[in-house]
Each structure stands twice: as structure tokens, then as C-alpha cells.
């Protein structure tokens, strides 16, 4: 019941906002719907914590320690983003960047996007996962083009075409997966259920599964934003509304990586080799190094942090590819703390760009003096995302680095190179923005304090102390992903 409620709330909220999304009280409805979704997610997580993995809807849905923690994270960040977007989008409307129809469209599509991500995470059917991923893609393509400027439309088209090609590769991989499964499980929907596939993974044809994973890696890897499949991500971040940048970077990339990790487990069971892990490690390491050096060349503040997202998803992909309890634990933790820290950074970036009426980093100065919350929020956010102790990103990166030294020592220099370059690049670019005198064009404004403070507090708390229930949760998920 809690699972169906979790999926039903954003869908119901989307229908309501499709009619009233341009009214003055629409942001409050958006917040209420997102908060109710988070409450339902917490209820579902509590059920799983007490009773273990469960099936629902005639095996159509399933919940375990891996996907329910991502569902709670998705609903939480969606809720805080809706709180942030209340002030942000009203100011965009006051400045004439969006009108009545587009505001209605924005609120409705925001809830559709939440529904699509939760459906990806909670469905037990590989085919439905692909359909939900396509729905998430289409809803965000439309949101990226919300401002209808030539550059926004171009970014949306690039996003649609590249991810459309990628998702087509994922479909072919899914077909190959079904081709291997039907010989063991028979024809019909039973051969597409994750729970059935995991039980018979050792009996699936290894050659077909290896080939399927290549297509799935390219398809879902495009959605993760892995190099060289990443070109859509910087444009989508820089041209879309900042709340959409926050949920794209903090949530959608996680959902696509979730699909890849589930597929890797099946391939590992079928092939009894590290074939899938090696592919993930290669893509992950390439993404880390390329994104780290790309950070140095950026002039647009949102594009810069989009490359930071590519780097961090590369770190998580590398960790899951490496495998083992320490690296897998680190990968799970990294998905959590990256989502919280990066969305908080985008909240502050959104306020900073509105204060200066630009996203050009050369023109953004004196944030700490002009608006201390925005300035210090951005500074602490960068400290967290760069992996400085005692923030949670440091803990996850330390675990992944430790596992790399132990299991893949030859790759350690490349991982360290990417981490060090990204660390230096972020501080080099951000320090001039937060320090110095306040420029004349900086407009004083009231900002959304709560989402930034809450996210940063959680990232700091997780870095200082891992709650027992979260530690147990991750250990259970590690056992599932062996």
C-alpha cells in the first residue's frame, strides 16, 4: 500500500498542477505534493527496514535495501528542490522569463519527472524500467527548453537526440537480456522481472549477457553522463531552470546508474567474470579524468558544476565496477552525499545568477559580502563536493581510494590525478566569486535558506557520524550487489 501511495502522489499532483499550476498558490501545492511523496517514501523505507524486501502489485513492483534508499533520497531532494523553486520561479516570472502557461507546464512536469524516477526505481520489470527512463527523459527535455530561447531549444534538442540514441541502445540491450532469459524462464513477462532474473542469473547465456551489457552500458551510460556520452549534460544544465539542474544532477543520474548496477549483477552471475566491472571502471575512470580537466576551461557557472557531476558519477561508476564490499559501500555512500551536496550547490548558484543577472563566473563577485548565505553556502558546498574533511564526500572518496589501492593499484594514480585536478579547479574558479567587493550590479534579494542549510548539515553529519540504521542499510545493499 505504501509503495502504490508513493507512486500515486506525484502522479495525482501532476494532474492537479496541469490545471492550476499557474495560480499564485501552485508552488505551495507543488511543495505539499513533494512533501507527501517524501512521507510515503519514509513509510515504505520503514516497512522494508522492519520486514525486509517485498513484492507488490502481482510482482510488478519490488523493494529492497538498494532501491528504497534511492527512492527516499529522490523524494527528499525533490521536496527540498520544490521549496527552493518557489522563490526562484516566482522571480523568473517577475523578470518575464516565463509566463502563465509555462509556469503551469513547469509545475506539472516537475511532478511527472518525480513519478518517472520513482517508477524506474521501484518497478520489477526491466521493460517498464526502460519506459520510465524514457518518460523521465521526455519530461526533462521539455523542462530544459522552458525558457524557449534559441540556446535552450538547442540544448533540449541535443539532450533529446543524444539520450534518444542512447536509450535506443538500452532497448536493444533489454531485448538481448529477454532473449537470454526466455530460454530459462519461458516466454512472457516473467522473463523480464528482476527478482526472477537474479534467481537464475547463473543459468543465463553468458555470451548474450556480455553483449547485452555493452548496449546497456552505452544506453544507460548516456543518461549517467559518462564520457564520451556526456555532451548533452553541460548544455542541459546551463540552459534549463536551476531547480531542474538540481534534480537532473542530484537524482536522474543516480537512477540511470542504478539501472546499470542492477544489470551488472546479472552479467556477473552469468559470466562468472569481471567483464562488466571492467567496462564500468573504464568508463568511470575516463569520466573522472576528462571532467576534472574540463572544469578548468569553463566560464559558465552551471556548466562548471555539470562537469563536476560528470566527475562524481564517474567516481561512483568506477566504485561499482571495482566491486568488493568497501568499494560498493563507498559507491552507495557517494551517490547519497553527492546528491545532497550538488543540489545544495545548484540552489546557491541559482540565487547567485539571479542576483547578478548572469551565469558568467567572471561577472559574479563578492557573494559573501553581498549575501552571506549564498556566498558561504557556495563556499561550503564546494568544500564538500571537492572532498574536504569532515564532509561525507571525503568519507566516500576515501573508501573508494582505499579499495582501489588494494584491488587495482595500477589505476590509483589516474584516480588520484582526477581527484586532485578537480579539487584545484573548483577552488580556483569559485574563490574569486565568493570573495572581493560587491559589484554595483549585484541585486539584494531574499533567498530560500532552508534547503541549502538542511542539505549541507546532512552532508556534514554523515561525514562525522554514520547512523547505525544507515550503516546497516548500506551493508544489506552491499550483500545484494555481490
NORWO-V296124 format. One record per pair of residues at least 6 apart in sequence whose C-alpha atoms are under 7 Angstrom apart, sorted by the first residue. I is the first residue (numbers start at 1). J is the second residue. Records with the same first field share a line. If there is no record, write none. Layout:
I->J  J
//
This chain:
2->40  43  44
3->44
5->40
6->37  40  41
7->115  118  119
9->33  37
10->33  37  111  112  114  115
11->111  112  115
13->33  111
14->108  109  111  112
15->108
17->26  104  107  108
18->104  105  108
20->26  104
21->103  104  107  108
22->100  101  103  104
27->86
30->82  107
31->79  82  83
34->75  78  79
35->79
37->75
38->72  75  76  79
41->71  72  75
42->72
45->68
48->64
52->64
53->63  64
54->62  63  64
55->61  62  63
56->62
59->124
60->123  124  125
61->122  123  124
62->122  123  124
63->122
65->473  476  477
66->477
67->121  122
71->118  121
74->251
78->247
80->451
81->243
84->347  448  451
85->243
87->448
92->98
93->99
97->147
98->147
102->146
106->143
109->139
112->139
113->136  139  140
116->132  133  135  136
117->136  252  255
119->132
120->129  132  133
121->255
123->129
124->193  194  195
125->192  193  194
126->192  193  194
127->192
130->171
141->156  159  160
143->240
144->152  156  236  239  240  241
145->152  153  156  240
146->240
151->239
152->239  240
155->235  236  239
156->236
158->232
159->232  236
162->232
163->222  223
166->218  219  220  222
167->219  220
168->219
169->215  216  218  219
170->215  216  219  220
172->215
173->212  213  215  216
176->208  212
177->209  212
178->191  192
180->204  205  208
181->191  204
182->191
185->191
190->196
191->197
198->266
201->266  269  270
202->269  270
203->270
204->270
205->270
206->270  271
209->267
210->267
213->276
217->260
220->256  260
222->229  230
223->253  256
224->253  256  257  313
225->233  310
226->283  284  287  310  314
227->283  286  287
233->306
234->303  306  307
235->303
237->245  302  303  306
238->302  303
242->346  350
245->346
246->343  346
247->343
249->309
250->338  339  340  342  343
251->339
254->335
264->276
265->481
267->276
268->274  276
277->321  322
278->321
280->317  318  321
281->317  318  321  322
284->314  315  317  318
285->314  318  415
287->310  311  314
288->311  314  315  418
289->418
291->307  308  310  311
292->311  418  421  422
293->421
294->307
295->304  307  422  425
296->425
298->304
299->360  361
300->359  360  361
301->359  360  361
316->331  334  335
319->327  328  330  331  400
320->327  328  331
325->478
326->399  403
327->399  400  403
328->478
329->474  475  478
330->396  397  399  400
331->396
332->474
333->396
334->393  396
337->392  393  459
338->385  393
340->455  459
341->381  384  385  455  456  459
342->385
344->381  451  452  455  456
345->378  381
347->452
348->374  377  378
351->374  447
352->374
353->359
355->442  443  444  445
356->364  441  442  443
361->433
364->433
365->432  433  434  435  436  437  438  439
366->433  434  435  436  437  438  439
367->374  375  433  434  435
368->374  375  376  434  435
369->438
370->438
375->434
377->452
381->456
382->426
384->391  393
385->393
386->423
387->393  394
388->394
390->460  463  464
391->459  460  463
392->459  460  462  463
395->463
404->412
405->412
//
